[in-house]
């Protein structure tokens, strides 16, 4: 079972790229919480501190595709160099600016976030053979899961030694160091600009299979946003709102195990068909979650949701790498982050609107299941529009060959 991962780690440059990705991605969840704490300390208001976080998140999501396009147009090395300098300056401004300007500094910080994660995801097909791509994207997704588990846990530990703005500095240092290491990596030094071709304002969104895959990813994070609300409502019904954290932890643990399990074996299905089945399985489990008779049953179902969403989140980037035109090979992964954040935001908003103060969470679970069904339908449509998936997009019976933000 571990053979695909041993083969992956034996490839030159892979361990270095994974460590670099860990540093870059760990900065995002650490910064998210640390920035809130620092803003509350400086501004004395949760409402204003919330605007700081909102400004940062929106700027990051909206500006990420521009960074990906610059990396494609001029090559990842010049793009990362420029973003590294701008991001370091933005961090300095955030830490030194007067409180009244903190929202603007946070917006600048989000807008200048280096497209390091997109560059890493776009680099896998150049770094490893097709047979190792499923394991590569599975590990990449597993790193994401680990950082969003470990990041929030690191913040209270770090605040024992340094104040909140010091934790912001640590998060920034991780991102900047990771970006610098990525700049020095051979896979980036050797990367050339994308092949010439007509560039559209909407970039890869003009390519229908790519747009469908990005929308599927948005539906996936829509379900996650609904689960944020549903687990709190259900946990409250079963006696303890704080136990929602246990449920979300089980979701992340299940996703981590599911992702690694997906990359560890060969599957007798193409990536597109596997995506349909995983989305339908997710919908069925989510419907069950809305009718769970007790906390124990709900906990098991939430863990099962993670087991199917982990592989799904590993399949989508691989299909994007196979189907997206080469001139958008980095930008598409920046758009992936944008679509995923948008889906998550909409999911929390819709589920919050549908869930009353005394609801059990069943309505939010139903909304999440509906989104999962919609994702399955789009996956089936995408399979019909696109040409038959290349070997690198599928995990066939003959062997593996394929696979957030921030």
Order of alpha helices (4+ residues) and beta strands (2+ residues): alpha-alpha-alpha-alpha-alpha-alpha-alpha-alpha-alpha-alpha-alpha-alpha-alpha-alpha-alpha
